[in-house]
């Protein structure tokens, strides 16, 4: 499920973006411990084109997508 979220990120002087914190819909704040990969492409599961960041959040690998100007995550249904 594609869920748009708030993200704190850093953009350097040449335009490289690096996410640091994800703000979930209920107000929870999740620190990104590490970004292990960044790749341009299409999110085949949900559509959209942009950059996919492979992130370590709470010890788990999660995918965070930048579909400028918005960010979204692949939310797991319970």
C-alpha positions as CSV (number, residue, x, y, z in Angstrom):
1,X,0.0,0.0,0.0
2,X,1.4,3.4,-1.0
3,X,1.4,5.8,2.0
4,X,2.7,9.4,1.7
5,X,4.7,10.5,4.7
6,X,6.7,13.4,6.0
7,X,10.5,13.1,5.8
8,X,13.3,15.2,7.2
9,X,16.1,15.2,4.7
10,X,19.3,16.9,3.8
11,X,20.1,18.3,0.4
12,X,23.7,19.2,-0.4
13,X,24.9,22.0,-2.6
14,X,24.8,19.8,-5.8
15,X,21.2,18.6,-5.1
16,X,21.9,15.2,-3.6
17,X,19.1,14.3,-1.2
18,X,19.6,12.1,1.9
19,X,16.6,11.2,4.2
20,X,17.1,11.1,8.0
21,X,13.7,10.8,9.7
22,X,10.3,9.5,8.6
23,X,7.2,11.0,10.2
24,X,4.3,8.5,10.1
25,X,0.7,9.5,9.8
26,X,-0.1,9.0,13.5
27,X,2.8,11.3,14.6
28,X,5.4,8.7,15.2
29,X,8.9,9.6,14.3
30,X,11.3,7.0,12.9
31,X,15.1,7.6,12.7
32,X,16.8,6.2,9.6
33,X,19.8,4.4,11.0
34,X,21.4,3.9,7.6
35,X,20.7,4.3,3.9
36,X,22.2,1.2,2.2
37,X,21.2,2.0,-1.4
38,X,19.8,4.7,-3.6
39,X,18.5,4.1,-7.1
40,X,16.4,5.9,-9.7
41,X,13.5,4.0,-11.2
42,X,9.9,3.0,-11.1
43,X,8.0,1.6,-8.2
44,X,6.4,-1.4,-9.9
45,X,4.1,-2.3,-7.1
46,X,2.4,1.1,-6.9
47,X,3.4,3.1,-9.9
48,X,5.3,6.3,-9.8
49,X,8.8,7.3,-10.9
50,X,11.5,8.7,-8.7
51,X,14.2,7.5,-6.3
52,X,14.1,4.5,-4.1
53,X,16.1,4.6,-0.9
54,X,16.8,1.3,0.9
55,X,16.8,2.2,4.6
56,X,17.5,0.6,7.9
57,X,14.7,1.7,10.3
58,X,14.4,0.0,13.7
59,X,16.7,-2.7,12.6
60,X,14.6,-3.6,9.5
61,X,15.1,-2.9,5.8
62,X,12.4,-0.6,4.4
63,X,12.0,1.2,1.1
64,X,11.4,4.9,1.0
65,X,10.5,6.6,-2.3
66,X,11.1,10.2,-3.3
67,X,8.5,11.1,-6.0
68,X,9.4,14.8,-5.9
69,X,8.1,16.7,-4.2
70,X,6.6,14.0,-2.0
71,X,7.8,10.9,-0.2
72,X,6.0,7.6,0.2
73,X,6.6,4.2,1.8
74,X,5.5,0.7,1.0
75,X,3.2,0.2,4.1
76,X,2.6,-3.4,5.2
77,X,-1.0,-4.3,5.6
78,X,-1.8,-6.1,8.9
